[in-house]
Amino acid sequence: MDIDLARAWVKAIAVAVDQHKDHLTQLDSAIGDADHGVNMHRGFSAVTTALEGVEPDTVGAVFIKTGTTLISTIGGASGPLYGGAFRALGKALDTPAAEPLAFAGALAAGLESIQKLGTAVPGDKTMIDAYAPAVAAFEEQIRQGAGFAAAAAAAADAAEEGMRATTPLQARKGRASYLGARSVGHQDPGATSTALIFRALADTAAHA
């Protein structure tokens, strides 16, 4: 993971969020405030603009700028959760380039940030259900000797599997938890946007 790849990944996330913002809002209208797509689109559009005006000297600087911008532009819980995750990622990567295992550790730091703030665990029907398996899959692939692109592809697959697995769950955290049993049968919007983020990483790494 170098500075160019970091920037390309964040840009790819912005494109993916733009393409899927209506779907994210549709999912959120069923079990949330119906604003997840709009909020994520606003946040990552702002990130794209913010990164155009800077020349970061480390991978971490890209992600810290991303996180800080998300916190200041995304409303609701998503801003602090995603913003905090990217800031944690950035703080762990204060270098012009990072080895895959170091990036795995940074992803884990991002997960820890989300769990600390949101207090969710796997099975609560949140973004954790996509993020946690993605981190585990990435690290496992790297430890088995896979390259960065292959590990990123495995992470994206795991995130999407976790995303789909939220549908039959009853929400235990966040706005959706207020619905109780009525949250069953709906895919979690946060897990969906998390899966988009990891698929963007896989696609970016594949073309690097």
The 8 nearest C-alpha neighbors of each residue, nearest first, counted from 0:
[[1, 97, 96, 4, 5, 98, 99, 2],
 [0, 2, 96, 4, 3, 58, 95, 5],
 [1, 3, 58, 5, 4, 6, 57, 95],
 [4, 2, 6, 5, 1, 7, 0, 58],
 [3, 5, 7, 1, 6, 2, 8, 0],
 [6, 4, 2, 8, 3, 7, 1, 58],
 [5, 7, 3, 9, 8, 4, 10, 2],
 [6, 8, 4, 10, 5, 9, 11, 3],
 [9, 7, 11, 5, 10, 6, 200, 203],
 [8, 10, 12, 6, 11, 7, 5, 13],
 [9, 11, 7, 13, 8, 12, 6, 47],
 [12, 10, 8, 14, 13, 9, 199, 7],
 [13, 11, 15, 9, 10, 14, 199, 196],
 [12, 14, 43, 10, 16, 11, 15, 17],
 [13, 15, 11, 17, 12, 16, 18, 10],
 [16, 14, 12, 18, 17, 13, 19, 11],
 [17, 15, 19, 13, 18, 20, 14, 40],
 [16, 18, 14, 15, 20, 19, 40, 13],
 [19, 17, 15, 16, 20, 14, 21, 22],
 [20, 18, 16, 22, 21, 17, 15, 23],
 [21, 19, 36, 23, 17, 16, 22, 18],
 [22, 20, 24, 23, 19, 36, 25, 18],
 [21, 23, 25, 19, 24, 20, 26, 36],
 [24, 22, 36, 20, 26, 25, 21, 188],
 [23, 25, 36, 27, 33, 21, 35, 26],
 [24, 26, 22, 28, 23, 27, 21, 33],
 [27, 25, 23, 24, 28, 188, 29, 22],
 [26, 28, 33, 31, 24, 29, 25, 30],
 [27, 29, 33, 25, 26, 31, 30, 32],
 [30, 28, 27, 26, 31, 25, 185, 33],
 [31, 29, 175, 27, 28, 182, 26, 32],
 [32, 30, 27, 175, 28, 174, 33, 29],
 [31, 33, 34, 28, 27, 30, 35, 174],
 [34, 32, 28, 27, 24, 31, 35, 25],
 [33, 35, 37, 32, 24, 36, 38, 27],
 [36, 34, 38, 24, 37, 23, 39, 33],
 [37, 35, 20, 24, 23, 39, 38, 34],
 [36, 38, 40, 34, 35, 39, 41, 20],
 [37, 39, 35, 41, 73, 40, 36, 34],
 [40, 38, 42, 36, 41, 37, 35, 43],
 [39, 41, 37, 42, 38, 43, 16, 17],
 [40, 42, 38, 44, 39, 43, 37, 45],
 [43, 41, 39, 69, 73, 45, 72, 40],
 [42, 44, 46, 13, 45, 40, 41, 39],
 [45, 43, 47, 41, 46, 42, 40, 13],
 [44, 46, 48, 42, 43, 47, 49, 41],
 [45, 47, 43, 49, 48, 44, 65, 68],
 [48, 46, 44, 50, 45, 49, 43, 10],
 [47, 49, 45, 51, 46, 50, 44, 52],
 [50, 48, 46, 51, 47, 52, 45, 53],
 [51, 49, 52, 47, 53, 48, 46, 64],
 [52, 50, 48, 49, 53, 47, 54, 46],
 [51, 53, 50, 49, 48, 54, 47, 55],
 [54, 52, 50, 51, 55, 49, 61, 64],
 [53, 55, 56, 52, 50, 51, 61, 60],
 [56, 54, 60, 57, 53, 61, 58, 2],
 [55, 57, 95, 54, 60, 58, 2, 94],
 [58, 56, 95, 94, 59, 60, 55, 93],
 [59, 57, 2, 95, 60, 61, 1, 94],
 [89, 58, 60, 92, 93, 62, 57, 61],
 [59, 61, 63, 57, 62, 58, 55, 64],
 [62, 60, 64, 59, 58, 63, 55, 65],
 [61, 63, 89, 65, 59, 85, 64, 60],
 [64, 62, 86, 89, 66, 60, 65, 61],
 [65, 63, 67, 62, 61, 66, 60, 68],
 [66, 64, 62, 68, 63, 46, 67, 61],
 [82, 65, 67, 85, 86, 63, 69, 68],
 [66, 68, 64, 70, 69, 65, 82, 63],
 [69, 67, 71, 65, 66, 70, 46, 64],
 [70, 68, 82, 42, 66, 72, 78, 71],
 [69, 71, 78, 82, 79, 67, 68, 72],
 [70, 72, 68, 69, 73, 67, 78, 74],
 [71, 73, 69, 42, 70, 68, 74, 41],
 [74, 72, 78, 42, 38, 69, 70, 71],
 [73, 75, 78, 38, 72, 76, 77, 70],
 [76, 74, 77, 78, 73, 79, 38, 35],
 [75, 77, 78, 79, 80, 74, 73, 173],
 [76, 78, 80, 75, 79, 81, 73, 74],
 [77, 79, 70, 73, 69, 82, 80, 81],
 [78, 80, 82, 70, 83, 77, 81, 76],
 [81, 79, 77, 83, 113, 78, 82, 84],
 [82, 80, 84, 83, 78, 77, 79, 85],
 [66, 81, 83, 70, 69, 79, 85, 84],
 [82, 84, 86, 80, 79, 81, 85, 66],
 [83, 85, 109, 81, 87, 82, 86, 112],
 [86, 84, 66, 88, 82, 62, 87, 83],
 [85, 87, 63, 66, 89, 83, 88, 84],
 [88, 86, 84, 109, 90, 89, 85, 108],
 [89, 87, 105, 85, 86, 109, 91, 90],
 [59, 88, 90, 62, 63, 86, 92, 91],
 [89, 91, 87, 92, 88, 59, 93, 86],
 [90, 92, 105, 89, 88, 93, 87, 59],
 [93, 91, 59, 89, 94, 90, 58, 88],
 [92, 94, 59, 57, 91, 90, 58, 89],
 [93, 95, 57, 96, 92, 58, 97, 59],
 [96, 94, 57, 58, 1, 56, 2, 97],
 [97, 95, 1, 94, 0, 58, 2, 98],
 [98, 96, 0, 101, 102, 1, 99, 94],
 [97, 99, 101, 100, 102, 0, 96, 103],
 [100, 98, 102, 101, 147, 103, 97, 141],
 [101, 99, 103, 102, 98, 104, 141, 138],
 [100, 102, 104, 98, 103, 99, 97, 105],
 [101, 103, 105, 99, 104, 100, 106, 97],
 [104, 102, 100, 106, 101, 105, 138, 99],
 [103, 105, 107, 101, 102, 106, 108, 100],
 [104, 106, 88, 102, 108, 107, 91, 103],
 [107, 105, 109, 103, 108, 104, 88, 134],
 [106, 108, 110, 104, 105, 109, 111, 134],
 [109, 107, 105, 111, 106, 110, 87, 88],
 [110, 108, 84, 106, 112, 87, 107, 88],
 [109, 111, 107, 113, 112, 108, 114, 106],
 [110, 112, 108, 114, 109, 113, 115, 107],
 [111, 113, 109, 115, 110, 114, 84, 83],
 [114, 112, 110, 116, 80, 111, 115, 117],
 [115, 113, 118, 111, 117, 116, 112, 119],
 [114, 116, 112, 118, 113, 117, 111, 119],
 [117, 115, 113, 114, 118, 112, 80, 79],
 [116, 118, 114, 119, 113, 115, 80, 172],
 [119, 117, 114, 115, 116, 120, 113, 172],
 [120, 118, 117, 114, 123, 172, 121, 127],
 [119, 121, 123, 122, 127, 118, 114, 128],
 [122, 120, 128, 123, 127, 119, 124, 131],
 [121, 123, 124, 120, 128, 168, 165, 125],
 [122, 124, 171, 170, 121, 125, 120, 172],
 [125, 123, 170, 165, 122, 168, 187, 128],
 [126, 124, 127, 190, 123, 128, 189, 187],
 [125, 190, 127, 189, 128, 129, 193, 130],
 [128, 126, 130, 125, 129, 131, 121, 120],
 [129, 127, 121, 161, 126, 125, 130, 131],
 [128, 130, 158, 161, 190, 162, 127, 126],
 [129, 131, 127, 133, 132, 128, 158, 126],
 [130, 132, 134, 133, 127, 129, 128, 135],
 [133, 131, 135, 134, 157, 130, 129, 136],
 [132, 134, 154, 158, 157, 136, 130, 131],
 [135, 133, 137, 131, 132, 136, 106, 138],
 [134, 136, 132, 138, 133, 137, 139, 131],
 [135, 137, 154, 139, 133, 134, 138, 153],
 [138, 136, 150, 154, 134, 140, 135, 139],
 [137, 139, 141, 135, 140, 103, 136, 142],
 [140, 138, 136, 142, 141, 137, 135, 143],
 [139, 141, 143, 150, 145, 137, 138, 142],
 [140, 142, 145, 144, 138, 143, 139, 150],
 [143, 141, 139, 144, 140, 138, 145, 100],
 [144, 142, 140, 141, 145, 139, 138, 146],
 [143, 145, 141, 142, 140, 146, 139, 150],
 [146, 144, 141, 140, 143, 149, 150, 147],
 [147, 145, 149, 148, 150, 141, 144, 99],
 [146, 148, 150, 149, 99, 151, 145, 204],
 [149, 147, 204, 151, 205, 150, 146, 152],
 [150, 148, 152, 151, 146, 147, 145, 153],
 [151, 149, 137, 153, 147, 140, 152, 148],
 [150, 152, 201, 154, 148, 153, 149, 137],
 [151, 153, 201, 149, 155, 154, 150, 148],
 [154, 152, 150, 156, 151, 155, 136, 157],
 [153, 155, 133, 151, 137, 157, 136, 152],
 [156, 154, 198, 197, 158, 152, 157, 153],
 [155, 157, 153, 159, 154, 158, 160, 152],
 [158, 156, 160, 133, 154, 155, 159, 132],
 [157, 159, 129, 133, 194, 155, 161, 160],
 [160, 158, 162, 156, 194, 161, 157, 155],
 [159, 161, 157, 163, 162, 158, 156, 164],
 [162, 160, 129, 164, 158, 128, 159, 163],
 [161, 163, 159, 190, 129, 160, 164, 165],
 [164, 162, 160, 165, 161, 166, 159, 186],
 [163, 165, 161, 162, 166, 160, 167, 168],
 [166, 164, 168, 124, 163, 186, 162, 167],
 [165, 167, 186, 185, 184, 164, 168, 163],
 [168, 166, 184, 183, 165, 164, 169, 185],
 [169, 167, 165, 183, 166, 124, 170, 122],
 [168, 170, 183, 182, 180, 171, 179, 124],
 [169, 171, 176, 124, 123, 175, 172, 182],
 [170, 172, 176, 123, 169, 124, 173, 175],
 [173, 171, 176, 170, 123, 119, 175, 174],
 [172, 174, 175, 176, 171, 170, 177, 125],
 [173, 175, 176, 31, 177, 172, 30, 32],
 [174, 176, 30, 177, 31, 173, 178, 170],
 [175, 177, 170, 171, 172, 178, 174, 179],
 [178, 176, 175, 179, 174, 173, 170, 171],
 [179, 177, 181, 176, 182, 175, 180, 30],
 [178, 180, 181, 176, 177, 182, 169, 170],
 [179, 181, 182, 183, 169, 178, 170, 176],
 [180, 182, 178, 183, 179, 169, 184, 30],
 [181, 183, 180, 169, 178, 179, 170, 30],
 [184, 182, 169, 167, 181, 168, 180, 185],
 [183, 185, 166, 167, 182, 186, 168, 181],
 [186, 184, 166, 183, 182, 187, 167, 29],
 [187, 185, 166, 165, 188, 163, 26, 184],
 [186, 188, 190, 189, 165, 124, 125, 191],
 [189, 187, 191, 190, 26, 27, 23, 192],
 [190, 188, 126, 192, 191, 187, 125, 193],
 [189, 126, 191, 193, 162, 129, 187, 188],
 [190, 192, 188, 194, 189, 193, 162, 187],
 [191, 193, 195, 189, 194, 190, 188, 196],
 [194, 192, 190, 196, 195, 191, 126, 189],
 [193, 195, 158, 191, 197, 159, 196, 192],
 [196, 194, 192, 198, 193, 197, 199, 191],
 [197, 195, 193, 199, 194, 198, 12, 192],
 [196, 198, 155, 200, 194, 199, 195, 201],
 [199, 197, 155, 201, 195, 200, 196, 194],
 [200, 198, 196, 202, 197, 201, 11, 12],
 [201, 199, 197, 203, 198, 8, 202, 204],
 [202, 200, 151, 152, 198, 204, 199, 203],
 [201, 203, 205, 199, 200, 204, 198, 206],
 [204, 202, 200, 206, 205, 201, 8, 199],
 [203, 205, 148, 207, 201, 206, 202, 200],
 [206, 204, 202, 148, 203, 207, 201, 149],
 [207, 205, 203, 204, 202, 148, 201, 4],
 [206, 204, 205, 203, 4, 148, 202, 7]]
